[in-house]
Amino acid sequence: MVSVLESMIVADMNTPSSSRRASRAPRSSSSTPSVDAAAAAEPSSGFQYSRGQFEELVDAALAHAKKLGATDAGADASEGSGLSVSVRKGELENVERNRDKSLGVTVCLGQRRGNASTSDFSRAAIEQTVQAAYDIARFTAEDPFAGLPDPEDVANEWADLDLFHPWAVTSEEALALALECEAAAFATSKRITNSEGAGVSAQQSHFFSAHMRGGERGKPGIFSGGYASSRHSLSVAPIAGKGAKMQRDHWYTSHRNAVDLASPQAVGRYAAERALARLNGRKIATTECPVLFESPLAAGLLGGFVQAISGGAMYRKTTFLLDCLGKQVFPRHIDVLEDPHIINGKGSAPFDDEGVRTARRKVVSAGKVQGYFLSTYSARKLGMKTTGNAGGSHNLTLTSRQTQPGDDLPAMLRKLGTGLFVTELMGQGVNGVTGDYSRGASGYWVENGVIAFPVEEITIASNLKDMLKGIEAVGADAYNYGAKTVGSILINRMKVAGN
């Protein structure tokens, strides 16, 4: 058990197999469950609408807004499609194809704004949607901070960030991958007795958005643009043991390009090893001790910080980090970088949801907050400039200036010494206003830098403000979780409620 957790083959889970391809042929074995022939024949790539058609839809919406008397307006057309296949215990459970579309319209009448949307792309429906947005704006109270982004903030040109890699996987091929992943989990040990299933997902989308300012379009400072993107994943959740002693864990791999996904065998094996390592878990006595957060969970701590310094929380004064700009929030060895322009990055974007250009920046330097996460509206409310974060953050990386290349998980356990290593959190016990933090947890008790036994049915508690200041070390075992990358994080002290 100890060797499994101390090796933590996270790197393997994110390394593509050189022998794999983005699209794989289905297995020929007669034991493979069949999939509906019509679903299997339809590939998961391809859109129903072209970029040109989206531009025409947006043109029609803005033209009608102008006809009604609006001088400023915005419209965006989008479409998403994908395939999801799930299996359980070697049997097909579900094949789902999703396809959705939307046209959203914003109409500004001076300092009043109205929004409406539709999934009907007919000319009549578009005009009705624009009319609805116009009517809402007419009867909405004036807001001096509402309106389109300032011309100097708008993105006028941008580089291709390589975000679109459609995966033309058929239902049969996705089924074979999911079965292979789950089978690898069962093959790891006879103690893997059950499964919550395995799944494959291939998703893609594209959009086009444009603004009208002063009745004009297509000029510098008046946004117009869009792009396509993709996201694919493979996951499994095996169960180890029997009866009341059963333990579940999971693992997954997710990338924009399917060729970058970890192999089904690696994902299945690692998920099984994680479940096996949790067998014979026990409670511990209530105590205070240092806590090491596994790298995927550490990304959640970074997410709590992002929420606390978002523009909405700031201008509403609903954050425990109110007015923290330029102040020491982390220890001096901590930096947080935002880089929206990483090629093929899961959090990359050339512009935000408002068409404002994005930029690489230090959010935290030497522990001090250098900037918030602001949209145009929240920036105006605070008397500041937008940071291009309408819609969220982009590729955040938390690092420590003290981290050494050899600070892998075993090294971080040695830094922990005696305390709790957390690998799973439950519940949503974080108060964004006060910073109070209380979560159900499970993981491992560590003594003298070595895992002693698995721990379950405990609660960890502190205040997020104290936790951020109490970061003693960040591991070199960096893991990318969506738009956030961070290694395991060691917190100096937390309350642990057990027996």
C-alpha positions as semicolon CSV with decimal commas, in nm:
position;residue;x (nm);y (nm);z (nm)
1;M;0,000;0,000;0,000
2;V;0,268;0,248;0,098
3;S;0,474;0,196;-0,217
4;V;0,171;0,263;-0,436
5;L;0,094;0,598;-0,280
6;E;0,453;0,708;-0,249
7;S;0,521;0,642;-0,618
8;M;0,211;0,833;-0,738
9;I;0,240;0,785;-1,113
10;V;0,066;1,112;-1,191
11;A;0,316;1,186;-1,466
12;D;0,221;0,863;-1,641
13;M;-0,144;0,964;-1,632
14;N;-0,070;1,273;-1,837
15;T;0,181;1,124;-2,082
16;P;0,049;1,012;-2,421
17;S;0,126;0,659;-2,532
18;S;0,344;0,651;-2,842
19;S;0,157;0,348;-2,972
20;R;-0,189;0,508;-2,966
21;R;-0,382;0,713;-3,218
22;A;-0,665;0,963;-3,177
23;S;-0,910;0,727;-3,343
24;R;-0,893;0,354;-3,274
25;A;-1,062;0,065;-3,449
26;P;-1,325;-0,120;-3,247
27;R;-1,239;-0,461;-3,109
28;S;-1,338;-0,764;-3,315
29;S;-1,402;-0,985;-3,012
30;S;-1,753;-1,128;-3,005
31;S;-1,771;-1,049;-2,632
32;T;-1,776;-0,675;-2,702
33;P;-2,130;-0,538;-2,641
34;S;-2,297;-0,401;-2,951
35;V;-2,389;-0,037;-2,998
36;D;-2,683;0,096;-3,193
37;A;-2,571;0,087;-3,556
38;A;-2,699;0,434;-3,637
39;A;-2,512;0,587;-3,345
40;A;-2,196;0,395;-3,428
41;A;-2,199;0,511;-3,788
42;E;-2,209;0,878;-3,695
43;P;-1,866;1,025;-3,608
44;S;-1,842;1,274;-3,323
45;S;-1,670;1,537;-3,537
46;G;-1,822;1,805;-3,758
47;F;-2,054;2,099;-3,693
48;Q;-2,392;2,170;-3,846
49;Y;-2,314;2,542;-3,883
50;S;-2,015;2,708;-4,043
51;R;-1,834;3,020;-3,927
52;G;-1,992;3,207;-4,218
53;Q;-2,341;3,106;-4,113
54;F;-2,274;3,223;-3,759
55;E;-2,158;3,559;-3,892
56;E;-2,482;3,591;-4,089
57;L;-2,690;3,511;-3,777
58;V;-2,502;3,770;-3,572
59;D;-2,533;4,024;-3,855
60;A;-2,908;3,971;-3,863
61;A;-2,940;4,019;-3,486
62;L;-2,732;4,337;-3,477
63;A;-2,908;4,481;-3,781
64;H;-3,245;4,432;-3,614
65;A;-3,117;4,587;-3,291
66;K;-3,011;4,891;-3,490
67;K;-3,350;4,901;-3,663
68;L;-3,522;4,911;-3,323
69;G;-3,312;5,212;-3,223
70;A;-3,025;5,060;-3,025
71;T;-2,685;5,218;-3,082
72;D;-2,486;4,961;-2,883
73;A;-2,545;4,586;-2,893
74;G;-2,374;4,250;-2,894
75;A;-2,462;3,907;-3,028
76;D;-2,297;3,568;-3,020
77;A;-2,382;3,241;-3,193
78;S;-2,247;2,911;-3,062
79;E;-2,274;2,539;-3,121
80;G;-2,150;2,239;-2,928
81;S;-2,152;1,868;-3,006
82;G;-2,008;1,553;-2,863
83;L;-2,022;1,187;-2,775
84;S;-2,022;1,023;-2,432
85;V;-2,003;0,647;-2,377
86;S;-2,011;0,475;-2,038
87;V;-1,968;0,112;-1,936
88;R;-1,990;-0,082;-1,611
89;K;-1,857;-0,430;-1,532
90;G;-1,787;-0,503;-1,896
91;E;-2,130;-0,400;-2,022
92;L;-2,243;-0,098;-2,215
93;E;-2,443;0,141;-1,997
94;N;-2,502;0,451;-2,204
95;V;-2,431;0,611;-2,540
96;E;-2,520;0,978;-2,557
97;R;-2,477;1,226;-2,838
98;N;-2,525;1,590;-2,752
99;R;-2,572;1,880;-2,988
100;D;-2,682;2,223;-2,879
101;K;-2,685;2,571;-3,022
102;S;-2,762;2,918;-2,898
103;L;-2,786;3,279;-3,007
104;G;-2,746;3,536;-2,732
105;V;-2,826;3,905;-2,773
106;T;-2,741;4,206;-2,555
107;V;-2,906;4,542;-2,627
108;C;-2,787;4,865;-2,464
109;L;-3,007;5,173;-2,445
110;G;-2,782;5,432;-2,290
111;Q;-2,698;5,292;-1,947
112;R;-2,974;5,033;-1,953
113;R;-2,911;4,682;-2,075
114;G;-3,122;4,380;-2,169
115;N;-3,028;4,022;-2,254
116;A;-3,216;3,743;-2,428
117;S;-3,128;3,416;-2,602
118;T;-3,276;3,152;-2,827
119;S;-3,193;2,811;-2,972
120;D;-3,409;2,881;-3,278
121;F;-3,202;3,025;-3,563
122;S;-3,496;3,123;-3,785
123;R;-3,520;3,487;-3,889
124;A;-3,846;3,532;-3,698
125;A;-3,699;3,386;-3,378
126;I;-3,389;3,606;-3,405
127;E;-3,600;3,920;-3,440
128;Q;-3,819;3,813;-3,148
129;T;-3,510;3,756;-2,933
130;V;-3,368;4,098;-3,019
131;Q;-3,706;4,252;-2,944
132;A;-3,713;4,077;-2,606
133;A;-3,367;4,209;-2,517
134;Y;-3,470;4,557;-2,634
135;D;-3,788;4,550;-2,422
136;I;-3,595;4,434;-2,115
137;A;-3,348;4,720;-2,162
138;R;-3,633;4,970;-2,188
139;F;-3,767;4,879;-1,846
140;T;-3,439;4,809;-1,667
141;A;-3,300;5,066;-1,424
142;E;-3,003;5,266;-1,544
143;D;-2,664;5,135;-1,441
144;P;-2,371;5,372;-1,496
145;F;-2,129;5,079;-1,511
146;A;-2,313;4,879;-1,777
147;G;-2,216;4,874;-2,143
148;L;-1,971;4,732;-2,392
149;P;-1,600;4,713;-2,305
150;D;-1,394;5,024;-2,374
151;P;-1,245;5,037;-2,727
152;E;-0,886;5,035;-2,599
153;D;-0,948;4,703;-2,418
154;V;-1,097;4,516;-2,713
155;A;-0,896;4,244;-2,889
156;N;-0,840;4,338;-3,252
157;E;-0,601;4,058;-3,353
158;W;-0,473;3,741;-3,192
159;A;-0,264;3,431;-3,254
160;D;-0,395;3,079;-3,310
161;L;-0,363;2,897;-2,977
162;D;-0,424;2,549;-3,126
163;L;-0,736;2,481;-2,919
164;F;-0,935;2,272;-3,167
165;H;-0,862;1,903;-3,221
166;P;-1,183;1,719;-3,315
167;W;-1,183;1,350;-3,231
168;A;-1,363;1,148;-3,497
169;V;-1,417;0,856;-3,260
170;T;-1,719;0,634;-3,328
171;S;-1,942;0,493;-3,058
172;E;-1,789;0,149;-3,107
173;E;-1,436;0,284;-3,074
174;A;-1,524;0,483;-2,761
175;L;-1,689;0,172;-2,616
176;A;-1,373;-0,032;-2,678
177;L;-1,158;0,231;-2,503
178;A;-1,388;0,246;-2,199
179;L;-1,398;-0,134;-2,173
180;E;-1,020;-0,152;-2,200
181;C;-0,980;0,104;-1,923
182;E;-1,217;-0,074;-1,686
183;A;-1,066;-0,413;-1,769
184;A;-0,721;-0,280;-1,678
185;A;-0,857;-0,178;-1,338
186;F;-1,003;-0,525;-1,274
187;A;-0,681;-0,692;-1,393
188;T;-0,472;-0,502;-1,138
189;S;-0,583;-0,719;-0,846
190;K;-0,845;-0,974;-0,749
191;R;-0,936;-0,733;-0,470
192;I;-1,092;-0,501;-0,729
193;T;-1,440;-0,648;-0,693
194;N;-1,670;-0,392;-0,847
195;S;-1,683;-0,076;-1,051
196;E;-1,883;0,243;-1,078
197;G;-1,793;0,238;-1,445
198;A;-1,564;0,389;-1,704
199;G;-1,639;0,654;-1,962
200;V;-1,511;0,825;-2,274
201;S;-1,614;1,177;-2,373
202;A;-1,535;1,369;-2,692
203;Q;-1,660;1,728;-2,698
204;Q;-1,614;2,024;-2,929
205;S;-1,768;2,366;-2,980
206;H;-1,730;2,689;-3,176
207;F;-1,873;3,038;-3,163
208;F;-1,873;3,379;-3,326
209;S;-1,941;3,705;-3,143
210;A;-1,962;4,068;-3,254
211;H;-2,046;4,410;-3,109
212;M;-2,216;4,717;-3,249
213;R;-2,101;5,050;-3,105
214;G;-2,267;5,376;-3,200
215;G;-2,449;5,190;-3,474
216;E;-2,118;5,084;-3,633
217;R;-1,939;4,752;-3,663
218;G;-1,616;4,601;-3,791
219;K;-1,385;4,885;-3,687
220;P;-1,088;4,882;-3,445
221;G;-1,219;4,891;-3,089
222;I;-1,544;4,720;-3,191
223;F;-1,509;4,349;-3,122
224;S;-1,571;4,076;-3,377
225;G;-1,434;3,723;-3,362
226;G;-1,460;3,362;-3,252
227;Y;-1,288;3,025;-3,257
228;A;-1,339;2,652;-3,212
229;S;-1,220;2,439;-2,920
230;S;-1,229;2,078;-2,804
231;R;-1,201;1,875;-2,483
232;H;-1,176;1,495;-2,456
233;S;-1,149;1,262;-2,157
234;L;-1,126;0,904;-2,034
235;S;-1,211;0,804;-1,676
236;V;-1,279;0,506;-1,450
237;A;-1,392;0,449;-1,089
238;P;-1,307;0,101;-0,953
239;I;-1,413;-0,042;-0,615
240;A;-1,184;-0,252;-0,397
241;G;-1,278;-0,495;-0,119
242;K;-1,614;-0,635;-0,013
243;G;-1,905;-0,548;0,212
244;A;-1,863;-0,266;0,461
245;K;-1,491;-0,249;0,389
246;M;-1,528;-0,153;0,023
247;Q;-1,331;0,149;-0,097
248;R;-1,376;0,349;-0,415
249;D;-1,139;0,576;-0,602
250;H;-1,109;0,710;-0,954
251;W;-0,876;0,860;-1,209
252;Y;-0,906;1,030;-1,545
253;T;-0,713;1,191;-1,826
254;S;-0,833;1,500;-2,013
255;H;-0,686;1,700;-2,301
256;R;-0,787;1,911;-2,599
257;N;-0,618;1,663;-2,834
258;A;-0,710;1,295;-2,799
259;V;-0,357;1,183;-2,891
260;D;-0,239;1,339;-2,563
261;L;-0,469;1,124;-2,347
262;A;-0,300;0,870;-2,123
263;S;-0,347;0,507;-2,225
264;P;-0,660;0,324;-2,101
265;Q;-0,433;0,069;-1,931
266;A;-0,246;0,336;-1,735
267;V;-0,564;0,513;-1,624
268;G;-0,733;0,187;-1,520
269;R;-0,429;0,055;-1,336
270;Y;-0,366;0,376;-1,145
271;A;-0,732;0,416;-1,044
272;A;-0,726;0,058;-0,913
273;E;-0,405;0,115;-0,719
274;R;-0,558;0,419;-0,556
275;A;-0,867;0,221;-0,452
276;L;-0,655;-0,068;-0,319
277;A;-0,441;0,169;-0,113
278;R;-0,752;0,290;0,072
279;L;-0,850;-0,054;0,206
280;N;-0,860;-0,098;0,584
281;G;-0,904;0,273;0,645
282;R;-0,960;0,392;0,999
283;K;-1,048;0,702;1,195
284;I;-0,795;0,893;1,398
285;A;-0,827;1,088;1,721
286;T;-0,916;1,454;1,691
287;T;-0,596;1,654;1,663
288;E;-0,415;1,951;1,512
289;C;-0,139;1,873;1,266
290;P;0,019;1,973;0,935
291;V;-0,180;1,868;0,627
292;L;-0,048;1,782;0,282
293;F;-0,299;1,826;-0,002
294;E;-0,250;1,599;-0,303
295;S;-0,185;1,806;-0,615
296;P;-0,533;1,769;-0,774
297;L;-0,689;1,887;-0,447
298;A;-0,436;2,167;-0,412
299;A;-0,587;2,319;-0,727
300;G;-0,906;2,364;-0,524
301;L;-0,721;2,585;-0,276
302;L;-0,605;2,799;-0,566
303;G;-0,966;2,810;-0,688
304;G;-1,081;2,941;-0,350
305;F;-0,826;3,220;-0,374
306;V;-0,943;3,308;-0,728
307;Q;-1,303;3,333;-0,611
308;A;-1,202;3,550;-0,317
309;I;-1,029;3,809;-0,538
310;S;-1,282;3,808;-0,821
311;G;-1,436;4,142;-0,910
312;G;-1,789;4,040;-0,812
313;A;-1,682;3,940;-0,462
314;M;-1,482;4,260;-0,428
315;Y;-1,746;4,513;-0,526
316;R;-2,014;4,328;-0,330
317;K;-1,776;4,313;-0,032
318;T;-1,847;3,942;0,011
319;T;-1,491;3,815;0,043
320;F;-1,249;3,740;0,324
321;L;-0,973;3,904;0,115
322;L;-1,140;4,242;0,073
323;D;-0,906;4,521;-0,046
324;C;-0,606;4,289;-0,053
325;L;-0,433;4,447;-0,355
326;G;-0,064;4,488;-0,274
327;K;-0,101;4,302;0,055
328;Q;0,068;3,985;0,178
329;V;-0,179;3,698;0,136
330;F;0,068;3,410;0,080
331;P;0,416;3,352;0,222
332;R;0,694;3,536;0,039
333;H;0,804;3,225;-0,149
334;I;0,470;3,192;-0,338
335;D;0,396;3,324;-0,689
336;V;0,083;3,285;-0,902
337;L;0,110;3,335;-1,278
338;E;-0,174;3,368;-1,528
339;D;-0,086;3,285;-1,890
340;P;-0,386;3,276;-2,127
341;H;-0,172;3,217;-2,435
342;I;-0,025;2,871;-2,370
343;I;-0,048;2,675;-2,693
344;N;-0,308;2,397;-2,661
345;G;-0,370;2,493;-2,296
346;K;-0,695;2,385;-2,134
347;G;-0,744;2,736;-1,994
348;S;-0,613;2,929;-2,294
349;A;-0,813;3,205;-2,463
350;P;-0,706;3,492;-2,692
351;F;-0,985;3,709;-2,547
352;D;-1,242;3,680;-2,271
353;D;-1,619;3,642;-2,290
354;E;-1,657;4,014;-2,363
355;G;-1,398;4,026;-2,643
356;V;-1,139;4,190;-2,417
357;R;-0,782;4,083;-2,497
358;T;-0,612;3,859;-2,246
359;A;-0,254;3,897;-2,125
360;R;0,011;3,712;-1,930
361;R;0,054;3,858;-1,580
362;K;0,170;3,794;-1,225
363;V;-0,138;3,767;-1,002
364;V;0,076;3,708;-0,693
365;S;0,443;3,798;-0,659
366;A;0,642;3,710;-0,348
367;G;0,313;3,643;-0,171
368;K;0,159;3,984;-0,247
369;V;-0,154;4,024;-0,461
370;Q;-0,074;4,215;-0,780
371;G;-0,418;4,212;-0,940
372;Y;-0,777;4,091;-0,919
373;F;-0,985;3,892;-1,170
374;L;-1,203;4,158;-1,331
375;S;-1,461;4,184;-1,605
376;T;-1,549;4,517;-1,761
377;Y;-1,846;4,563;-1,528
378;S;-1,672;4,467;-1,203
379;A;-1,369;4,679;-1,298
380;R;-1,588;4,984;-1,350
381;K;-1,762;4,921;-1,017
382;L;-1,421;4,921;-0,849
383;G;-1,281;5,214;-1,043
384;M;-1,022;4,989;-1,208
385;K;-0,941;4,842;-1,551
386;T;-1,065;4,506;-1,674
387;T;-0,811;4,223;-1,655
388;G;-0,974;4,021;-1,934
389;N;-1,131;3,772;-1,696
390;A;-1,497;3,787;-1,791
391;G;-1,578;3,417;-1,781
392;G;-1,300;3,315;-1,542
393;S;-0,927;3,273;-1,503
394;H;-0,686;3,143;-1,768
395;N;-0,407;2,890;-1,706
396;L;-0,308;2,971;-1,349
397;T;0,012;2,825;-1,206
398;L;0,100;2,843;-0,836
399;T;0,469;2,792;-0,759
400;S;0,708;2,824;-0,466
401;R;1,052;2,978;-0,498
402;Q;1,170;2,713;-0,252
403;T;1,063;2,412;-0,461
404;Q;1,348;2,194;-0,585
405;P;1,335;1,955;-0,885
406;G;1,353;1,657;-0,648
407;D;1,051;1,763;-0,441
408;D;0,828;1,478;-0,561
409;L;0,554;1,323;-0,349
410;P;0,788;1,110;-0,133
411;A;0,992;1,424;-0,064
412;M;0,677;1,615;0,028
413;L;0,575;1,336;0,266
414;R;0,913;1,373;0,434
415;K;0,853;1,748;0,464
416;L;0,513;1,669;0,619
417;G;0,684;1,449;0,880
418;T;0,393;1,341;1,097
419;G;0,049;1,453;0,989
420;L;-0,231;1,402;0,738
421;F;-0,198;1,344;0,363
422;V;-0,537;1,426;0,204
423;T;-0,637;1,259;-0,125
424;E;-1,014;1,316;-0,126
425;L;-1,244;1,595;-0,009
426;M;-1,620;1,588;0,033
427;G;-1,882;1,860;0,065
428;Q;-1,871;2,230;-0,015
429;G;-1,774;2,362;0,326
430;V;-1,597;2,682;0,225
431;N;-1,747;3,017;0,325
432;G;-1,633;3,275;0,071
433;V;-1,733;3,566;0,297
434;T;-1,551;3,462;0,614
435;G;-1,299;3,216;0,472
436;D;-1,409;2,943;0,713
437;Y;-1,305;2,605;0,574
438;S;-1,453;2,270;0,681
439;R;-1,453;1,963;0,455
440;G;-1,505;1,592;0,493
441;A;-1,182;1,418;0,398
442;S;-0,999;1,091;0,356
443;G;-0,635;1,009;0,291
444;Y;-0,341;0,870;0,486
445;W;-0,177;0,919;0,821
446;V;0,194;0,982;0,784
447;E;0,455;0,919;1,052
448;N;0,817;1,028;1,017
449;G;0,766;1,096;0,648
450;V;0,621;0,752;0,566
451;I;0,258;0,657;0,505
452;A;0,140;0,453;0,805
453;F;-0,223;0,370;0,723
454;P;-0,528;0,498;0,532
455;V;-0,765;0,737;0,710
456;E;-1,138;0,787;0,650
457;E;-1,445;0,960;0,798
458;I;-1,264;1,269;0,921
459;T;-1,317;1,643;0,886
460;I;-1,046;1,901;0,832
461;A;-1,106;2,263;0,931
462;S;-0,935;2,600;0,936
463;N;-0,975;2,940;0,773
464;L;-0,870;2,975;0,411
465;K;-0,692;3,301;0,490
466;D;-0,476;3,122;0,747
467;M;-0,427;2,827;0,514
468;L;-0,292;3,044;0,233
469;K;-0,051;3,216;0,470
470;G;0,040;2,879;0,617
471;I;0,170;2,720;0,295
472;E;0,509;2,579;0,393
473;A;0,598;2,400;0,070
474;V;0,476;2,326;-0,283
475;G;0,578;2,003;-0,452
476;A;0,744;1,958;-0,789
477;D;0,468;1,705;-0,866
478;A;0,275;1,970;-1,061
479;Y;-0,063;1,854;-1,190
480;N;-0,290;2,035;-1,435
481;Y;-0,651;2,044;-1,319
482;G;-0,851;2,230;-1,582
483;A;-0,718;2,586;-1,596
484;K;-0,500;2,547;-1,284
485;T;-0,159;2,386;-1,237
486;V;-0,008;2,329;-0,894
487;G;0,194;2,068;-0,707
488;S;0,100;1,915;-0,373
489;I;0,065;2,181;-0,103
490;L;0,178;2,151;0,258
491;I;-0,022;2,358;0,511
492;N;0,150;2,415;0,845
493;R;-0,147;2,336;1,069
494;M;-0,517;2,242;1,052
495;K;-0,775;2,094;1,286
496;V;-0,862;1,732;1,213
497;A;-1,182;1,597;1,368
498;G;-1,195;1,219;1,406
499;N;-1,294;0,997;1,697
